[in-house]
Amino acid sequence: MEKGQPVWLRSKASQWGWVPAVVHDREEVTIKGITVLKVTLRDDPRSVHGSPNTSSKVETMSPFYDVDIHRTSEIRGGDGYYTAVEPFEITLTIDLESIERDELDDIKIRDNESNTSVEDLIGLTHLHEPAILHSLRLRYDEDVIYTSTGPILIAINPFKAMPLYTNEVMEKYRLQGELGLSVGNVKKGRLE
């Protein structure tokens, strides 16, 4: 974990269970003959969706940054998912072997490009809980309710009417059932 590395930090303060953070400082320390890493994490007011808006005159929500950043204006789509999370700074002591084996339960590496969604979760650089939740949330916000993870299809209930199942599409599925067409023919557009 290098200084400036974006990470996900497990937090009860977030409805998603994870908050975006940045490694602010790191120091190797020997305690009772064991070398450990002291890592200081700070909140990331850009919340993985943008870069600092230095032209803004809005006061930053984080006392740890000198640039004018306002978390709600920097979140893609104005979703406000992290606006209720108070600014924080936390120092953790981590066993170096745990970092090498990627066995940290409460800290996960975050992609620098984590503001883009992927059609197949296998395409994520870091495939772990916060990355999956974040990608699914981004796709949900774009009204894309279907996401693959290899051969598995994940569907998220949009809790609203979607133009995915128009009368025309439903009629094609009805005909498929009545005519006994295979799913392979439907996928290849041979439904008519």
C-alpha positions in Angstrom: 0.0 0.0 0.0 1.7 3.1 -1.2 1.0 6.7 -0.3 -1.8 8.1 -2.5 -3.3 4.7 -3.2 -7.1 4.8 -3.4 -8.7 2.1 -1.2 -12.1 1.0 0.1 -12.4 1.0 3.9 -15.1 -1.0 5.6 -17.4 1.4 7.5 -20.7 1.2 9.3 -21.2 4.9 8.4 -21.9 4.0 4.8 -25.2 2.3 3.7 -23.0 0.3 1.3 -20.6 -0.9 4.0 -17.6 0.6 2.4 -16.3 4.2 1.9 -13.7 5.5 -0.5 -10.4 6.5 1.2 -6.8 7.3 0.3 -3.6 6.2 1.9 -2.2 9.4 3.3 0.8 8.1 5.1 2.6 4.8 5.6 5.5 3.8 7.9 7.2 0.5 8.6 7.6 0.1 12.4 9.1 -2.8 14.4 7.0 -3.8 17.4 8.4 -6.5 19.7 10.6 -7.7 16.9 7.8 -7.9 14.3 7.8 -5.4 11.4 4.4 -4.0 10.8 3.0 -1.2 8.6 1.3 1.8 10.2 -1.1 3.2 7.5 -3.0 6.4 7.8 -6.1 6.6 5.7 -8.2 9.7 5.0 -11.6 10.2 3.5 -11.6 10.8 -0.3 -14.0 13.6 -0.9 -13.8 13.0 -4.6 -15.6 9.7 -3.8 -14.1 7.9 -6.8 -16.1 9.9 -9.2 -14.1 13.0 -10.1 -11.2 15.2 -9.6 -10.9 18.3 -7.3 -12.9 21.2 -8.5 -10.5 24.0 -7.8 -12.7 26.7 -9.3 -15.4 26.1 -6.7 -15.7 28.5 -3.9 -17.6 25.9 -1.8 -15.8 25.0 1.5 -14.4 21.5 1.5 -16.2 19.0 3.7 -12.9 17.4 4.7 -10.5 19.1 7.0 -7.7 17.0 5.5 -7.6 18.6 2.1 -6.4 22.1 1.1 -8.3 22.3 -2.2 -11.9 23.3 -2.4 -13.8 20.0 -2.8 -17.4 19.4 -2.0 -18.3 15.8 -1.9 -21.8 16.1 -3.3 -20.8 18.0 -6.4 -18.0 15.6 -7.3 -20.0 12.4 -7.1 -20.9 11.2 -10.6 -24.6 11.8 -11.3 -25.0 13.7 -8.0 -26.0 10.4 -6.4 -24.9 11.5 -2.9 -24.0 8.0 -1.7 -21.2 9.2 0.5 -22.5 12.6 1.6 -23.6 11.3 5.0 -20.1 10.0 5.8 -18.2 12.3 8.1 -14.6 13.2 7.1 -12.2 10.9 8.8 -8.5 10.1 9.4 -7.7 6.6 10.8 -4.3 5.0 11.5 -4.1 1.2 11.3 -1.4 -1.2 12.2 -1.2 -4.0 9.6 0.9 -7.1 9.5 3.1 -7.0 6.3 2.4 -10.7 5.5 -1.4 -9.9 5.5 -0.8 -7.2 2.9 1.4 -9.4 0.7 -1.3 -12.2 0.8 -4.1 -9.6 0.3 -5.8 -10.9 3.5 -7.1 -7.6 4.8 -10.7 -7.8 5.7 -11.4 -4.1 6.2 -9.3 -2.5 3.5 -9.4 -3.3 -0.2 -7.5 -1.7 -3.1 -9.6 0.6 -5.2 -9.0 1.1 -8.9 -8.0 4.5 -10.1 -10.6 4.1 -12.8 -13.4 2.9 -10.5 -15.9 5.4 -11.9 -16.6 3.2 -14.9 -18.9 0.2 -14.9 -18.1 -3.1 -16.5 -20.5 -5.5 -18.3 -18.8 -8.5 -16.9 -17.5 -8.3 -13.3 -14.6 -10.6 -14.3 -13.2 -7.5 -16.0 -12.6 -5.8 -12.7 -8.9 -5.4 -11.8 -9.7 -6.1 -8.1 -12.5 -8.6 -7.7 -13.7 -8.2 -4.1 -16.9 -7.1 -2.3 -16.6 -3.3 -2.5 -15.5 -3.3 -6.2 -18.4 -5.6 -7.1 -20.9 -3.5 -5.1 -19.6 -0.3 -6.6 -19.8 -1.6 -10.1 -23.3 -2.9 -9.6 -24.4 0.4 -8.1 -22.9 2.4 -11.1 -24.8 0.1 -13.5 -28.0 0.4 -11.5 -27.7 4.2 -11.6 -27.5 4.0 -15.4 -30.6 1.8 -15.5 -28.5 -1.2 -16.6 -30.0 -3.9 -14.3 -28.2 -6.9 -15.8 -24.6 -7.7 -15.2 -22.6 -10.8 -15.9 -19.9 -12.4 -13.7 -18.5 -15.0 -16.0 -21.4 -17.4 -17.0 -23.7 -16.0 -14.2 -26.2 -13.3 -14.8 -26.9 -10.9 -11.9 -30.2 -9.0 -12.1 -31.0 -6.0 -9.8 -34.6 -5.1 -9.2 -34.9 -1.5 -10.5 -38.1 -0.8 -8.4 -39.5 1.1 -11.4 -40.9 0.4 -14.9 -38.2 -0.3 -17.4 -38.6 -0.3 -21.2 -36.9 -3.7 -21.3 -40.1 -5.7 -21.6 -42.4 -3.9 -24.1 -45.4 -5.7 -25.5 -43.4 -6.5 -28.6 -40.7 -8.2 -26.5 -43.2 -10.1 -24.4 -45.0 -11.3 -27.5 -41.7 -12.7 -28.8 -41.2 -14.6 -25.6 -44.8 -15.9 -25.7 -44.2 -17.1 -29.3 -40.9 -18.7 -28.2 -42.8 -20.7 -25.6 -45.6 -21.7 -27.9 -43.4 -22.6 -30.8 -40.7 -24.3 -28.7 -37.8 -22.3 -30.1 -34.5 -22.8 -28.4 -32.8 -20.1 -26.3 -29.9 -20.3 -28.7 -32.1 -19.2 -31.6 -33.6 -16.4 -29.5 -30.1 -15.1 -28.7 -29.1 -15.2 -32.4 -32.2 -13.2 -33.4 -34.0 -16.2 -35.1 -37.2 -15.7 -33.1 -39.4 -14.5 -35.9 
